[in-house]
Amino acid sequence: MSTIRELKQTEYAVLEDFLYEAIFIPKGVEAPPREIIYQPELQVYIAEFGTKKGDIALAAEENGIIVGAVWVRLMNDYGHIDDETPSFAISLYKEYRNKGIGTALMKEMLIRLKKEGYKQASLAVQKKNYAVKMYEKVGFEIYDENDEEYIMLCKL
C-alpha cells in the first residue's frame, strides 16, 4: 500500500524523473531521449520548483521508495487556462501504474488545492492516453481540445 505525502524540498530533483515518465508514448513509438525534458516547453513544469507561489508536490511512497508524484504549478503550459488555475503534472513508474496510486495522488492534490483556496485546476493530456479515464473519474472534464490533446478542467 502506498503512502501519499508531501514531497520534501530536498527531494524535488525526482521531479525530473517523473517529468520524463509523464511523457505519453503511444504503442509502437520509440521513447524520446531523456534529454527532451531540458527543452523549454517541458522545463516550465520543474525549473526552480518550490520557489513560486502555487508550487505544490506530493509523492507516493512504497517501502521507503518514491514511486510516483503529482505536482501543480501556476504556469503557461499546455493545459494553461488562466493565471489563477494551477496545472497538474503526474506520473508513476511503469510498474506502479493501474493500481489506484495515481487516483489517490490526484484526489489528495485536489483536496490540497481546495484548502489553499483555488477554484479549479487544469491539465493537458493526449487523447490516446489511457489516463483520460482516470482524470474524468476524479472530476476533470474536457474544457477544450486540439487534434492531439484534451485540456481538462476540474472545478474545486
N, C-alpha and C positions, 0 to 999 in steps of 0.2 A: 504494500500500500504506500502510495506517495504522500509526502508531506508538502503542503503548499506554504511557502514562507516568503518574506521579503528578501530580495536579492541584496546582499551586502555590497557596499561601495567597493570593497576590496575584491569582489567577485565580478564586477562589471565587464572585465575582459572576456568572460564566457559569452557575452552577447555577440562577439564576432563569430564564434562557432554556431550559435543559434541563428544568426542572420544568414549564414551560408545554408544551414539546414532548412531555413524557411523558403528558399528558392524552390518553386514548384518545377519539377522535371517530369514532363509527360512520358508515358511509356514509350520506349524505343528511342528516346532522345538522350544523347550523351550529356552528362552533367558538365556545367561550365567549370573552368579552373577556379580554385578557391579565391584567387586574386580579384575576382569580379566584385567582391564585397568592398574593395577600395575605390570603386567608381563613385563619383559624387552623388548620383541618384540613389545609391544604396547607403553611403556613409551618413546621409541625413538621419537614418534610423539609430545610429550608435555613436557618432562623433561627439566627444565631450559629454557622454551620457551622465546624468546626475547633476549637471551644472545649470540646467534650465528649468524654469517653472514648469510643472506638469510632467517631469520625468519620473516615472514610477516603474519598477520592475519587480516581478515575482518569480520565484523558482519552484520547480517541482523537484523534490529530492527523494531518492530511494537509496537506502543503505549508505547514507553519507555522500552520495554522488548526485550532482545536479544533472537531471535527465531531460529537463525542459525548462523553457522560460517564456513568459509573456511580458511585454513591456509596452508602455504607451508614452507618447510624446506629442507635444503641440508642434507640428512641423508641416511643411509644404511637401507632402509625399504623394504617392499615387492615390491614396484614399482621402486626400485633403478635402474638407468641406468648408471650414472657416477657421479663424484663429482662436476660437474658443472650444473647438472639438478635438480631443486627443485622438490620435491614430494608433491603432493596435499593430503589434507585430507579435507573432507567436510561433514557436516551433518546438519539436521534441526530437530526440534522437530516434532514428527509424524503429529500433526495436521496442520503443516505448509507446508507439502510436497505436491507435484503436483500442485503448484500454481505459478510456474515460479521463485520462490525465489532462488532456487539452481542454476538455469541457470544464473540469474543475478549475484549471488556471483561468479560463475565460470568466467563469462565474465569479470567482474571487476578485478578479480585477474590476469587473462591473460593479460589484459591491463597494470596492475601494473608491472608484471614481464617483459614485453617487454620494458617498460620505464626504468626498472632497468638494462637492458642490457642482460637479459637471452635469450638464443636462443631456448630453448624448456623446457617443463615441463612434468612430468610423474605422473602416479597414478596406483595403483593396484585395481582391482575390481573383485568381484566374478562374474563368468559368468552368474549366475542366477539372479543377482541384476538388477532390473528394471532401475537403474541409468545408465547402459551402454549406453542406447539410448540417454540420456541427454549429456553424455560425448562426444559421437560422434557428436551430434548436435552443440556443442561448439568448435569442431575442433580436438578432440582426435581421434587417430587411433590405432588399435591393433598393437603393436610392437612385443609382444611375448606372450606366454601363457603356462600354465601347465594344469593339469587335471581340476582344480577348478577355476583358475583365469586368467584374461587378465592383461597384463601390457600394459598400453596405453600411447601414446606419443602425445604431441601437439607441433608442430613447431610454434614458435612465429615470 
